[in-house]
Amino acid sequence: MEKEKLKEEVKQHWNKASCGTEFINEEKFSKKYFDSIENFRYKIEPEIFSFAQFSRFHNKKVLEVGVGAGTDFLQWARSGAIAHGIDLTNESIENVKNRLNIYGLKCADLKVADAESLPYENDFFDLVYSWGVIHHSPDTFKCLKEIIRVTKPGGKIKLMIYNRHSLFAFYRWLIAALFKGKPFRSFKNVLFYDQESLGTKAYTFKEIKKMLKELPVKTKNIKATVSSHDLLYYKSKQVKFIAYLFACLFGWNRVGWFLTIELEKMENK
Ligand SMILES: C[S@@+](CC[C@H](N)C(=O)[O-])C[C@H]1O[C@@H](n2cnc3c(N)ncnc32)[C@H](O)[C@@H]1O
């Protein structure tokens, strides 16, 4: 499928419901609604705090790419960062505007924009942060280049991209391919057609390192620590125990679904 058409599909998917809002039964845009989204997110993804380190960016210019329902964006605002946020969808920006309003928080800038063409000048941000976004965009490499372009030399970049060689990807393959009598479908194919918006990609460590090699960044850390999604948090104790054994066997920091990447933009020569 042509890239612009695919991006339209991605936009339509996330415009129906922003990430993390689909299971919330409270009245839309009420305080209870936003509190529930936040409680649920950090219950199942607590690792976000140690990765993002929100409070270290007080008074710093931060851009969050793909804010979704804005749970992390709220933490930038609470931490006193000069917070800028973008997302491809109106639904997301509406969520976040209402959310900031309800908690009495402010941000520098929040708008609909495309990660493949960021509406910011070069060398502007102290930090660009993006959790679970650029693998949904048809041209992930272009998003990466844009993120680096708008980061200051010496500035930081923190990204989470899905890991194809992960326990979670394996479970998705079991359900969508093997148990449906289609064992020849690849992980790539299953994730593209059956994981969130159409066209979702997941990368291996090798593929990420190859992309980064071509770009003006120093890699500070890359890991894929096992998360509650890999440990099947919603299943029985017995199933969770088997998942835990898999994680120990295949490498706790290698087979997690969340591949976290910390980069520093190189100084201009
Ligand atoms: C899985 S959600 C993650 C949202 C948020 N970061 C979070 O962790 O909850 C993916 C988000 O990426 C956004 N997105 C996808 N492609 C994008 C693009 N090219 N530019 C900006 N946002 C994009 C979607 O609209 C959606 O809100």
The ligand as a Gaussian input file, in Angstrom:
#p B3LYP/6-31G(d) Opt

LIG

0 1
 C        0.256000       3.355000      20.617000
 S       -0.228000       5.061000      20.622000
 C        0.960000       5.725000      21.776000
 C        0.514000       7.017000      22.339000
 C        1.308000       7.502000      23.565000
 N        2.672000       7.790000      23.262000
 C        1.214000       6.470000      24.644000
 O        2.228000       5.882000      25.007000
 O        0.095000       6.235000      25.133000
 C        0.396000       5.636000      19.057000
 C        0.157000       7.121000      18.795000
 O        1.020000       7.519000      17.732000
 C        0.340000       8.463000      16.941000
 N        0.990000       8.495000      15.619000
 C        1.104000       7.498000      14.713000
 N        1.770000       7.924000      13.630000
 C        2.098000       9.216000      13.857000
 C        2.784000      10.219000      13.103000
 N        3.265000       9.983000      11.891000
 N        2.928000      11.436000      13.663000
 C        2.443000      11.721000      14.887000
 N        1.789000      10.816000      15.647000
 C        1.616000       9.578000      15.134000
 C       -1.092000       7.956000      16.928000
 O       -2.002000       8.946000      16.551000
 C       -1.261000       7.482000      18.367000
 O       -1.744000       8.511000      19.186000

